[in-house]
Amino acid sequence: MSVPKRVRRIVVVGVSIVVAFIVVQYIFDARERAKANDCYSVTSPSGRYRAEACETGANGNVVSFVGRLYELHSGALLARTDFDSMDGSLPVFMPDESAVMFRRGGDDASGTVAIPPNWRDKLRAKLP
C-alpha cells in the first residue's frame, strides 16, 4: 500500500507552506523584540536577578511585551518570554524568588518565568 505520488506531493507542499509561514512570523516577531521600547526594570529582593519588561507593539487595548530575566552580577540573559497585557504592570518577583511574573492575572502562565528558568525560556533567551 504505497501512497500515490500526487498525495505525497500535496502533503509536502502543504507542510512547506506551513513551515514557511512559521519562519516568516518568527522573523517579524524577532524584529519587533529587537525594537522593544518603554522598558521597565525591577531588581529582585536578594539582588541576584533583574527582570525587564519592554513593549513590542499594540493592538487596540492589548499591548505586546517581551519579558527578560537577567543575572544581575554577570548581566547574562537567563530567560525570555513574550506576553500580552492590558495593564502593562511592572515585573514582580515572588517573595521566595521562585519565579518572576511579568503579567498579572489571566488564566494561563504566559508572562511568568520560573527561577531557575525551564528549558523553553532558556532556549528563547538564546534565539533572537
C-alpha positions as CSV (number, residue, x, y, z in Angstrom):
1,M,0.0,0.0,0.0
2,S,2.1,2.9,-1.2
3,V,0.8,6.5,-1.1
4,P,0.3,7.9,-4.6
5,K,2.9,10.5,-5.7
6,R,0.3,13.2,-6.1
7,V,-0.9,12.8,-2.5
8,R,2.7,12.8,-1.3
9,R,3.4,16.0,-3.3
10,I,0.4,17.7,-1.9
11,V,1.4,16.9,1.7
12,V,5.0,18.1,1.1
13,V,3.7,21.4,-0.4
14,G,1.3,21.9,2.4
15,V,3.9,21.2,5.1
16,S,6.4,23.5,3.3
17,I,3.8,26.3,3.2
18,V,3.1,25.9,7.0
19,V,6.8,25.9,7.8
20,A,7.5,29.0,5.6
21,F,4.6,30.8,7.4
22,I,6.0,29.9,10.8
23,V,9.5,31.1,9.8
24,V,8.3,34.4,8.4
25,Q,6.1,35.0,11.5
26,Y,9.1,34.3,13.7
27,I,11.3,36.8,11.8
28,F,8.7,39.5,12.2
29,D,8.4,38.8,15.9
30,A,12.2,38.9,16.3
31,R,12.3,42.3,14.6
32,E,9.6,43.6,17.0
33,R,11.5,42.3,20.0
34,A,14.7,44.0,18.7
35,K,12.9,47.3,18.5
36,A,11.3,46.9,22.0
37,N,10.9,50.2,23.9
38,D,9.3,51.6,27.1
39,C,11.2,49.2,29.2
40,Y,10.6,48.7,33.0
41,S,13.2,47.1,35.1
42,V,13.0,45.6,38.6
43,T,15.7,44.1,40.7
44,S,15.0,41.0,42.9
45,P,14.9,41.5,46.7
46,S,18.2,39.4,47.0
47,G,19.9,41.5,44.3
48,R,20.7,38.3,42.3
49,Y,18.3,39.0,39.3
50,R,16.9,41.8,37.2
51,A,13.6,41.5,35.3
52,E,12.8,43.7,32.4
53,A,9.6,44.1,30.5
54,C,9.6,46.0,27.2
55,E,6.8,47.0,24.9
56,T,7.0,45.5,21.4
57,G,3.7,46.6,19.9
58,A,0.0,47.2,20.5
59,N,-3.3,46.0,19.0
60,G,-6.1,48.1,20.4
61,N,-6.1,47.9,24.3
62,V,-3.8,44.9,24.3
63,V,-0.1,45.6,24.4
64,S,2.6,43.0,23.4
65,F,5.6,42.7,25.6
66,V,8.9,40.8,25.8
67,G,10.0,39.9,29.4
68,R,13.6,39.1,30.1
69,L,15.3,37.7,33.2
70,Y,19.0,38.6,33.7
71,E,21.6,37.5,36.3
72,L,22.4,40.9,37.8
73,H,26.2,40.5,38.5
74,S,27.2,39.0,35.2
75,G,24.4,40.6,33.1
76,A,23.7,37.2,31.4
77,L,20.3,36.8,29.9
78,L,18.8,33.7,31.6
79,A,15.3,33.6,30.1
80,R,12.9,35.4,27.7
81,T,9.1,35.2,27.4
82,D,6.6,37.0,25.2
83,F,3.2,38.0,26.5
84,D,0.3,40.3,26.0
85,S,-1.2,42.5,28.7
86,M,-3.7,45.3,29.1
87,D,-2.2,46.8,32.3
88,G,1.5,47.0,31.4
89,S,2.4,46.4,35.0
90,L,6.0,46.1,36.4
91,P,7.6,42.7,36.7
92,V,7.0,41.2,40.2
93,F,9.3,38.7,41.9
94,M,7.7,36.0,44.1
95,P,8.7,36.5,47.7
96,D,10.9,33.4,47.7
97,E,12.3,34.3,44.2
98,S,11.0,31.1,42.7
99,A,9.5,33.0,39.8
100,V,9.0,36.4,38.2
101,M,5.6,37.5,37.0
102,F,5.7,39.9,34.1
103,R,1.9,39.7,33.6
104,R,-0.6,39.6,36.4
105,G,-4.0,38.0,36.1
106,G,-5.2,35.7,33.3
107,D,-5.8,32.0,33.3
108,D,-2.6,30.9,31.6
109,A,1.0,31.1,32.7
110,S,2.2,33.3,29.9
111,G,4.4,36.1,31.2
112,T,5.7,34.0,34.1
113,V,9.3,32.7,34.3
114,A,10.3,30.2,36.9
115,I,13.7,30.6,38.7
116,P,15.7,28.7,37.6
117,P,14.1,29.0,34.2
118,N,12.8,26.0,32.3
119,W,14.4,24.8,29.1
120,R,11.9,26.7,26.8
121,D,12.6,30.0,28.5
122,K,16.3,29.4,28.3
123,L,16.1,28.5,24.6
124,R,14.1,31.6,23.9
125,A,16.9,33.6,25.5
126,K,19.4,32.1,23.1
127,L,17.3,32.8,20.0
128,P,16.8,36.3,18.6
